[in-house]
Amino acid sequence: MLRDILGIPLYQEMIEQVLIGLKKGENMYEYLKAFPELLPPDVPAMIKVGEKTARLEDSLQNILVMYDTELRAVIARVSKIIEPIMLVFIGGIVVVIALAVFGLILTIMDGAGA
C-alpha cells in the first residue's frame, strides 16, 4: 500500500526491493543500505538494531521522533529568518502605497489651487 501511495519512483523501487527481500526471508537492512541517496545512513542502522533486538516497531518510532524533532527545529529556524524579510517587504509595499495615495492627494490639491 505504501508503495502505491508514494508517487516518487525511486522510493517505490526501494520499497519493492525491500518487499522482495522480506518475501525471501531476508532483513530489511540489507536492502535499505543499498539506497544511500534516499535514506540517511543512521536510518538503516537503527532498523538493523530493531531487527536484531526484535523491537522493530520501537526503532521505527525512535526514527520518527528523531526526524520529527529535527524537522520542527529546521522549520523554527527558517521561520525566524523569513519573518524579518517579510516584514521589510510588506513595509516597503505599505510605503509605496502610502506615497502613491499622498502623491495623488497632492496632485489633486495642486490642480484645484491652480
C-alpha positions as CSV (number, residue, x, y, z in Angstrom):
1,M,0.0,0.0,0.0
2,L,2.8,2.4,0.9
3,R,4.5,1.7,-2.5
4,D,1.3,2.7,-4.3
5,I,0.8,5.9,-2.2
6,L,4.3,7.3,-2.9
7,G,4.5,9.0,-6.2
8,I,8.3,9.0,-6.3
9,P,9.7,6.2,-8.5
10,L,13.0,5.9,-6.6
11,Y,11.1,5.3,-3.3
12,Q,8.7,2.9,-5.0
13,E,11.7,0.9,-6.3
14,M,13.3,0.9,-2.8
15,I,10.1,-0.4,-1.2
16,E,9.7,-3.0,-4.0
17,Q,13.2,-4.3,-3.3
18,V,12.6,-4.4,0.5
19,L,9.4,-6.4,-0.1
20,I,11.2,-8.9,-2.4
21,G,13.8,-9.3,0.3
22,L,11.2,-9.8,3.0
23,K,9.5,-12.5,0.9
24,K,12.8,-14.3,0.7
25,G,13.1,-14.1,4.5
26,E,16.0,-11.6,4.5
27,N,16.5,-8.5,6.6
28,M,15.2,-5.0,5.6
29,Y,18.6,-3.6,6.5
30,E,20.4,-5.3,3.7
31,Y,18.1,-3.8,1.1
32,L,17.8,-0.3,2.7
33,K,21.5,0.2,2.8
34,A,21.6,-0.2,-1.0
35,F,19.8,3.2,-1.2
36,P,22.1,5.7,0.5
37,E,20.9,8.5,-1.7
38,L,17.3,8.1,-0.4
39,L,17.9,7.4,3.3
40,P,20.3,8.9,5.8
41,P,22.9,6.3,7.0
42,D,21.5,6.2,10.5
43,V,18.0,5.0,9.4
44,P,19.1,1.6,8.1
45,A,21.4,1.2,11.1
46,M,18.6,1.9,13.5
47,I,16.4,-0.6,11.6
48,K,19.1,-3.2,11.8
49,V,19.2,-2.7,15.6
50,G,15.4,-3.1,15.7
51,E,15.5,-6.2,13.6
52,K,18.3,-7.8,15.8
53,T,16.5,-7.0,19.1
54,A,13.1,-7.9,17.7
55,R,11.9,-4.4,18.5
56,L,11.5,-3.0,15.0
57,E,8.4,-1.0,15.9
58,D,10.3,0.8,18.7
59,S,13.2,1.5,16.3
60,L,10.9,3.0,13.7
61,Q,9.1,5.1,16.4
62,N,12.5,6.4,17.5
63,I,13.4,7.3,13.9
64,L,10.1,9.1,13.6
65,V,10.6,11.1,16.8
66,M,14.2,11.9,15.9
67,Y,13.4,13.3,12.5
68,D,10.2,15.0,13.6
69,T,12.2,16.9,16.3
70,E,14.8,17.8,13.7
71,L,12.2,18.9,11.2
72,R,10.5,21.2,13.8
73,A,13.8,22.7,14.7
74,V,14.6,23.5,11.0
75,I,11.2,25.0,10.4
76,A,11.6,27.2,13.5
77,R,15.0,28.4,12.3
78,V,13.7,29.1,8.8
79,S,10.7,31.0,10.1
80,K,13.0,33.2,12.2
81,I,14.9,34.1,9.1
82,I,11.9,34.7,6.9
83,E,9.9,36.7,9.4
84,P,12.1,39.9,9.3
85,I,12.5,39.6,5.5
86,M,8.7,39.5,5.1
87,L,8.2,42.4,7.5
88,V,10.6,44.6,5.5
89,F,9.0,43.5,2.2
90,I,5.4,44.2,3.4
91,G,6.6,47.5,5.0
92,G,8.0,48.5,1.6
93,I,4.7,47.8,-0.1
94,V,2.9,49.9,2.5
95,V,5.3,52.8,2.0
96,V,4.8,52.6,-1.8
97,I,1.0,52.6,-1.4
98,A,1.1,55.5,1.1
99,L,3.4,57.5,-1.2
100,A,1.0,56.8,-4.1
101,V,-2.0,57.9,-2.2
102,F,-0.4,61.1,-0.8
103,G,1.1,61.9,-4.2
104,L,-2.4,61.6,-5.7
105,I,-3.9,63.8,-3.0
106,L,-1.1,66.4,-3.5
107,T,-1.7,66.3,-7.3
108,I,-5.4,66.9,-6.8
109,M,-4.8,69.7,-4.4
110,D,-2.3,71.3,-6.8
111,G,-4.8,71.1,-9.6
112,A,-7.6,72.6,-7.5
113,G,-5.5,75.5,-6.4
114,A,-4.3,76.5,-9.9
